Each structure stands twice: as C-alpha cells, then as structure tokens.
Amino acid sequence: MKKELSLVEEREKEVKERILSASRENQDKVLENLNTSIHGHDEAEVEEMRRKYGRNEVKHGKKDTLFERIITAFINPFTVILILLAVVSFITDVMLAPKGQKDPITVIIIFTMVFISGILKFVEETKSGDAAEKLLEMIKTTTAVERKDKGINEIDLDEVVVGDIVHVSAGDMIPADVRVLKSKDLFISQSSLTGESEPVEKMDHLDADDAESDSITDIGNIAFMGTNVISGSGLCVVVATGEDTIFGSMAQTLDGAEIKTNFEKGVDSVSWVLIRYMLVMVPVVLFINGFTKGDWLEAFLFAISVAVGLTPEMLPMIVTTTLAKGAVSMSKEKTIIKNLNSIQNLGSMDILCTDKTGTLTQDKIVLEYHLDVMGNDDSRVLRHAFLNSHYQTGLKNLIDKAIISSTEEESAEIESLRNLDSNYEKVDEIPFDFERRRMSVVVKDRNEKVQMITKGAMEEMLSICSFVEYDGEV
C-alpha cells in the first residue's frame, strides 16, 4: 500500500512540474515543446500524441473481474457462517456418522440456500452493471477543438490529445489541463478542485503573484480539467490529458476502499451477534452435555445442532430475493440498480436531485416564432438574432443552434436572410458574464454600417433600453 502511495505521489509531482513549466514559458516555446501550432495538429500528429500520452480518460476505481464479482456475490459474513456450519455438519453427519445413520439433508439445505442467494445476486447485479455500461456509452461531452485539416469541430472529450488547440466559452467544461493562449474576460469556476465557489480569472500571461504562489490552482494562465467556464471566452493549448492532469492525479489519490452501505453494516452487525451468541451457547451446551452424560462425541454433535438451529439458513436467500425484486421493480421505473445492497440506502432518501437535460427532455430547441413588439412576424428580428448567434465566440448553445437552423430554412423564402455571413463582418465582441448578464456582437455590413447586437435576460435587456420601435417609428 505504501509503495502504491509513493508511486501516486511521484506521478502527482511530475504532473505539477509539467504544468508549472508550461505556465512559465512563452507561448511560442510551449507550442514548440508540444509539437503543435496555433492551428492545431493534423491527423498524423493526433495519432502520435494519442500513442504517446494515451486517451483523455480518468479511471474512477478498478473494474471488478468476473471472479471478483462471483466472490462478492457469494461471500459475506453471514454466508461464511453458513458455509462453516455446513462443513462441520458434513463431517459430523456424513463422514463420522455410522453406516445407515448418515444424514446429508442439513448440508444440502444450507449449500442450496447459499447457492441460490449468490446466483440471484450475481445475475441481477451483472444485468444492472451491463445496462449501466450501455447508458454511460450513450452520454457524451464534447468540446471545440481546432485542427489543421478540419478546422474547428466539436469532438468527444476522450478524443482530445496533448497539443490540441481548444476554444472555450461560457458554459463549457475544460476538457484537459490547458495553457491559455488568448482570453477575453475569461472566468472559470474551480470548485470541483478547490471547493471555492468564487470564479477566478484566467489570462494569457503569468502574473508575478502567480509565479510565487504555493498552490498550483492559483496559476493564472492554466485552466484545469473538470473546471467550468463561467463567463468570457478563450483559446487554449492542451498540455496534459487523462490521468496526467491535476484532476486525474487527485482521482488516483482519492481512489480507495469503498464505503459500506447501511445495509451491509446491518448484515455485518447481525452476523457478529450470531457469532458471539454461538461462541457463548455452543461451549455451554457442549460442556453441560459432556459432563452430565459422559458421551463427548454425542455432546459435540448436539452442540453443532444447536449452532445450526441458531442460524437462520433461509435469511440470505430471503434478503437477496427481496432486494432482487426491488431491483426488478426499479428497472420497470427506468432506474438501474448496480449494487443490490444500495436499495436500502435509496429507500432512505427524502430528496434526490438530478439533471433532467437529455433524459426527461429531448435536449433540443426549435424556434417557432420571431416577433416584434406588436406580436407580428418580423424577419429583421431573426436576422439580428442570427448575426449575434453566428458571430459569437465558442460553442453554440441550443438556442443559438435553433436560431441558425431556422434562419437557414427561412432564407429560401425570405431574401433578406440569405448570405448573411458574407454580407456582414464581425468587428468585435463583448462576451457573456454573470454580472452583466448579456453578450454583444459588433458587426459591419457592406455599406460600412456598424451595429451592436445584444442578447441577454429579458429583465436586463429591458432595463437598458431607452427606445422602442412602434408601428415603424422609434
């Protein structure tokens, strides 16, 4: 165990040294060291980096082998007691019993109860585990990565490699440990690493205070895997992926023995009560019978019978059957129980909080109307919404995608909506932040007319508006 801890500590030290090195060097040197450019890798370089550093995955605990799952299903304190009693009963009732008096019924009953209980638990947990694996495969988180041959595309987080150029904006998760190359009001929440709720600003340079800081998470030009962009936008280069990240090294440090559920603690408690009771009763019965009747073999057999009688052989099968029935009932309600013992904990819950996006809802938005203040269809509203959504930096959210898709569909019938991306040029942008609660894009048309198009929360927009167009007049 100590050796494993020292290896984890060494790896964590190496990760921190690599991050510190990337933060202190200038941008050109960082790109050169990572064998990349401001436009990212080509496909050959991506494969080379993946072979060298592995996939961008953090392993959460060791997956149990088939043998380990069988052992877990069949072996617990209660079944151990039953197996020991069955073995003793086999010796006394079968091996040492005179011919014609051999009675294997008790042994058969005990082993049957243990076998049925273990099989039920193993089969149900295997089915649930397989279903959970399939669900995990369906859940994908993406990020915007720029590569030489493909430009900017959204890819799965586990496809990100060292040296990739990543575009981030408000709402994005940082896909790996990255060095910030460009930033615009970039604020990131590091609560998943530090527990601090206040977002921190990330910039494209290293302040003197950052260089002297003892905490690696205080470095101002490094963003870490698993943190979230609160506001602004940035261009970053990946310096570490997977288990080589700060998040990955923390996951390895925290990876330890699983905490027992209340149900498992209860089973252990009952088992030890039975063991203590037998340790008291069996010797008492043995010595009383032995001294009073003088037949110590008969006294021993009777003491074993008392131990068997004290043990509820049917209890493991009844408990497992009940839990399995609960798991089946939950599966009919679209809930997968990976560990049968956790059902008791689930039943003890008062409130369960979960994110419904993509599960109860479709994870898709459709734009139905684009109206002016009079409630009439107005293509100018859609045009301005398109320009804002199209030219904003970073990934498009669901509303942006709905606006862009609707504009493309309606441009076939409305001429003013055609070729907007070529008729307008982006001049500047003010990214969204949670204090201002709006984002603005400045665009210029072919006649050099400059407009600022702003979107945000309804109350924020109304509070800054001084005029309104009504019946064609302002």
C-alpha positions, -999 to +999 in steps of 0.1 A: +000+000+000+028+024+009+046+016-024+013+024-043+010+057-024+046+067-032+041+060-069+009+081-069+028+109-051+057+108-077+032+109-106+015+139-089+048+157-086+056+151-122+022+164-133+027+196-113+062+202-127+049+198-162+021+223-155+045+248-139+069+245-168+041+252-193+029+282-173+063+299-172+074+296-208+063+319-235+035+308-259+058+300-289+080+278-267+050+260-253+037+252-288+071+241-299+076+218-269+041+202-276+050+198-313+019+218-323+009+252-338-017+278-333-039+259-358-036+226-340-024+191-351-030+172-383-044+137-381-009+120-381+002+142-352-031+134-333-024+097-336+012+101-325+001+121-294-025+095-285+000+067-287+025+087-266+001+100-239-030+078-241-066+087-243-081+116-223-098+094-197-097+094-159-103+059-144-127+060-115-118+029-095-109-006-107-135-026-126-141-059-109-132-091-128-157-119-133-140-139-105-142-109-081-179-103-088-186-140-081-167-139-048-185-107-038-219-123-046-213-155-027-191-144+002-203-122+031-202-126+069-235-144+070-228-169+042-194-176+058-211-187+090-235-210+070-206-225+050-186-233+081-217-249+097-223-269+065-187-281+066-189-291+102-223-308+096-208-327+067-180-340+089-203-350+118-234-361+099-218-378+069-181-386+074-182-396+111-217-409+112-222-447+114-234-465+083-271-462+080-272-430+101-256-407+075-279-377+071-267-351+044-300-332+044-288-304+066-257-299+044-277-300+012-302-274+025-275-250+037-255-251+005-286-248-016-297-216+003-262-202-001-260-211-039-295-197-047-288-165-028-254-159-045-267-168-080-296-143-076-273-115-065-247-122-092-272-124-121-291-093-110-260-072-104-244-084-137-276-074-157-277-040-140-240-034-145-242-042-182-272-018-186-253+009-167-223+005-190-245+009-221-260+041-206-226+055-199-216+049-236-246+070-246-235+100-225-211+122-244-195+155-235-179+175-264-155+204-268-145+227-296-111+217-310-092+233-339-071+210-362-052+218-393-071+197-418-106+200-403-108+235-387-129+239-356-151+209-347-168+195-317-152+162-306-157+139-276-136+148-245-118+115-246-106+123-282-086+153-270-048+149-272-018+169-259-012+198-282-048+203-293-060+239-297-092+243-277-118+271-280-138+276-247-166+300-238-193+304-211-209+271-201-180+249-214-161+223-193-123+225-196-115+191-213-079+188-200-052+208-183-046+237-208-024+267-211-044+299-220-031+315-252-058+341-256-085+353-233-114+377-231-129+382-197-123+345-190-136+335-156-136+299-145-151+280-115-125+257-099-149+245-072-145+209-084-108+211-075-106+236-047-141+239-032-141+276-037-173+290-051-159+322-064-147+321-101-111+330-109-099+350-139-076+332-164-053+353-186-028+346-214+001+357-192+016+349-158+015+375-131+043+378-106+020+368-077+011+336-096+047+327-101+053+329-063+021+311-053+024+278-034-009+265-048-008+252-084-045+260-089-037+297-084-017+299-116-035+325-138-027+312-173-035+275-167-071+261-167-077+226-153-096+196-164-131+193-148-135+231-142-162+252-159-161+284-178-185+309-160-180+338-185-159+351-213-140+331-239-105+318-245-081+300-268-060+273-251-035+246-259-037+212-241-006+204-220-018+173-201-046+148-206-063+119-187-045+107-156-016+132-162-039+161-153-043+176-118-078+162-117-065+127-127-038+127-101-064+137-074-087+109-086-058+084-081-051+097-046-088+095-036-093+061-051-096+038-021-118+012-004-155+016-010-176+027+020-201+001+032-238+009+029-261+009+059-275-024+047-240-040+046-233-026+081-265-041+093-257-076+079-223-075+095-238-065+128-263-093+128-236-118+117-214-108+146-243-110+171-250-146+159-212-155+161-210-141+197-242-159+207-229-192+193-195-187+209-213-185+242-241-211+238-222-239+219-194-243+245-220-242+274-242-268+257-211-289+249-197-289+285-231-294+302-239-324+279-204-338+282-202-337+320-238-349+326-239-377+300-202-386+297-205-390+259-184-362+245-190-371+208-227-370+213-224-337+232-203-322+204-229-333+177-257-318+199-238-286+202-234-284+165-271-290+161-277-260+184-254-238+163-273-248+131-306-242+149-295-207+159-286-198+123-315-187+100-304-206+069-332-191+048-323-155+057-296-149+029-319-162+002-349-142+016-329-110+018-314-114-017-347-123-032-363-092-017-335-069-029-336-085-064-374-080-065-368-043-056-342-040-084-366-055-109-394-031-097-370-002-101-359-013-135-396-011-146-395+025-135-364+031-157-339+030-128-309+008-128-296-006-095-259-017-100-255-028-063-284-046-047-272-036-012-277+001-022-315-003-025-319+002+013-299+035+011-321+046-019-352+038+001-339+060+029-337+091+007-360+121+013-349+142-017-330+132-049-316+160-071-307+152-107-302+170-140-331+162-164-315+176-195-313+149-222-333+124-201-368+137-194-364+163-222-352+160-258-321+182-254-332+201-285-349+235-290-370+245-320-376+282-329-413+287-336-417+325-340-397+357-343-419+386-334-417+423-330-432+443-300-466+442-318-465+404-319-461+403-357-436+381-376-405+402-384-376+388-404-354+416-390-357+401-356-345+368-369-317+384-389-303+402-359-306+371-338-287+351-364-259+376-366-255+375-328-256+337-326-234+332-357-206+355-348-204+349-310-172+331-299-172+295-288-197+266-290-233+274-299-259+266-272-292+251-281-309+284-286-282+296-309-284+264-329-322+267-332-319+304-345-292+294-370-312+264-382-344+284-386-326+312-405-312+287-430-347+272-435-365+305-440-338+320-462-352+300-491-383+322-490-370+355-475-343+372-495-331+394-466-320+363-447-297+350-475-259+351-473-258+369-440-224+355-431-209+370-463-229+403-462-218+411-426-184+412-410-176+408-373-159+438-357-157+430-320-175+411-292-182+415-255-186+380-241-213+370-217-207+372-180-229+366-149-226+402-137-235+419-169-259+390-179-257+397-216-234+394-245-229+417-275-215+413-310-205+443-332-210+437-369-205+458-401-223+454-434-210+461-469-222+498-466-199+502-436-229+505-413-219+493-378-243+477-354-241+463-319-265+434-314-270+424-277-289+395-262-295+385-226-320+380-198-353+398-205-352+420-174-316+430-181-324+440-217-355+460-208-336+478-180-310+492-205-335+500-233-345+537-238-365+535-271-387+510-288-399+508-324-437+510-326-456+510-359-425+517-378-414+547-357-389+549-329 
